[in-house]
Amino acid sequence: MDQKNIRNFSIIAHIDHGKSTLADRILELTDTVEKREMKDQILDSMDLERERGITIKLNAVQLIYHAKDGQDYVFHLIDTPGHVDFSYEVSRSLAACDGAVLVVDAAQGVQAQTLANVYLALENDLEILPVLNKVDLPSAQPDVVKEEIENLIGLDCSDAVEISAKSGLHVDQVLEQIVHKLPAPKGNNDAPLQALVFDSLYDSYRGVIAFISVKNGTIKPKDKIRFMATGAEYEVIDVGVRTPKEVIKSELVTGEVGWVSAAIKNIEDVRVGDTITKVEQPCEVALHGYREMNPMVYCGLYPVDNARYDDLKEALSKLKLNDASLRFEPETSQALGFGFRCGFLGLLHMDVVEERLEREYNLDLIATSPSVIYHVYKTDGTMLEIDNPAALPPTQNIDHIEEPYVRAEIMVPKDYVGAMMDLCQKKRGEYIDLQVIDDLRMNMVYELPLSEIIYDFFDKMKSYTKGYASLDYHFSGYKTSALVKMDILLNGQIIDALSTIVFKDFAYNRGNAMTIKLKDIIPKQQFEIPVQAAIGGKIIARTNIKALRKNVLAKCYGGDISRKKKLLEKQKEGKKRMKKVGSVEIPQEAFMAVLSMD
Ligand code: GTP
């Protein structure tokens, strides 16, 4: 295939604007997937993705398009996620492309992540092709939205196709525009190999599979390759593409996007963003790698069954390979035993990782409440980075604490500006700016503590604005705050995994709310359990969990053994995600109680 007939592109959009649906239609129209094999959102291959209806991992497929000019074109389509937590995935996939199809919902218009994704595409020098989706909806206003795109993004929309990804209307025109408006890859097939690793996964038989975009040169079996950042060297076993089925090819040439397998057993050798070259004829410089994404949220993950610590460790290593922004290191908790402190990009990311560990690796886990990274300045002049409240030094040794702030841009209909300002104020936000977008919408700019955002800001925002607001945020810096550590005591014993760092003025309310919530969540036991919240040894709130009176078997009148078994089983099931700390059984929800607190 001639290089000028290759097109490498991503579909970018705000969440739910229809990327995956458009990708499905493109696969159908190019006969990449036969109709009978087609299930909705075929690129979302993880069960979790299909259940939640969101795209988490990017996926690359090769497809052949017979264009109206009579020629065949090879498309490499890379689907990307839209949620703010996964913007690192977007930037990785974009670096493998030359162009991007920008999908905008014609009923909703430009949203916060439409803009954020466009910026990422522009940073990667991509040609952008705007497309208006969902024109079948009665509320669609394609002309208004086109004007919005022109004004806000500066993209010419005179030729923008109006489609319904759902029905397939005009999707064929999008394919033609991909051919005529997006550029072919520029590299040189005769130059030394330069291939960008943009994703990888672990296969238990073949080892690490690296997904690559060949920017220069060619790669084929038996080639001796080097990963430039890690220096690791391997001999290529197979190369190929996904259609989306895996297909083995004799070689991958410049401009192609596919996979390489080389019996790589050491997971650490393959880093996303690294460049692969040949040992014998290396390229001079590595490709511009990806932006390193730093985790913003940390939590502890512990196996419910302590004996499965090593399994958890292995699962995390494998998952990390597939998820470059995941971090983890061993930690111990007096309450929970041996586990790992893990870093995530945000709460959804944390949730997804936890769920993947449980499903794909069959682990039962306890996750502690999430925390941001605090800068703790001690009286001796040193600074500690603390991502675990339990590790905070004693108050007398602390001079001051800084916490991370984000600059948040919230696009919201005018009618809800007041309500959103209220919410931002409540969450300790500092007003920066209020910009008019058009007759109906405003863009609010606030600086907010990240810790407030990760708790329940997103859900609150949706309920304050009936779902009309959209949010994008970036880390903006550290600021000093009046923060204190709040401990929780059960039965007089501090449970380290339940400690949190809170804003001083919120401490009493949170302490109260937390003890009440724990009282509801922790099951009654044979004895009364005091639940207390304390700051620096001073108790600020207290409730009691009353002692248990009946046991579950009391209902069974001794007779029916199968019913008895069922009840016991049910009780066991409920216990699965419980951890016995001292004499008290604590369920998983207790560690997350702080998230739903106000
Ligand atoms: P993420 O993968 O989560 O980022 O979302 P996405 O942008 O891929 O959106 P997706 O394709 O999952 O579509 C979101 C919802 O919009 C689904 O319920 C689709 O059925 C619906 N949808 C997509 N395209 C159209 C369309 O053209 N018309 C209508 N009416 N609904 C559509």
Boltz pocket constraint, residues with backbone or C-beta under 6 A from the ligand:
constraints:
  - pocket:
      binder: B
      contacts: [[A, 13], [A, 14], [A, 15], [A, 16], [A, 17], [A, 18], [A, 19], [A, 20], [A, 21], [A, 22], [A, 53], [A, 54], [A, 55], [A, 80], [A, 81], [A, 82], [A, 83], [A, 133], [A, 134], [A, 135], [A, 136], [A, 137], [A, 163], [A, 164], [A, 165], [A, 166], [A, 167]]
      max_distance: 6.0
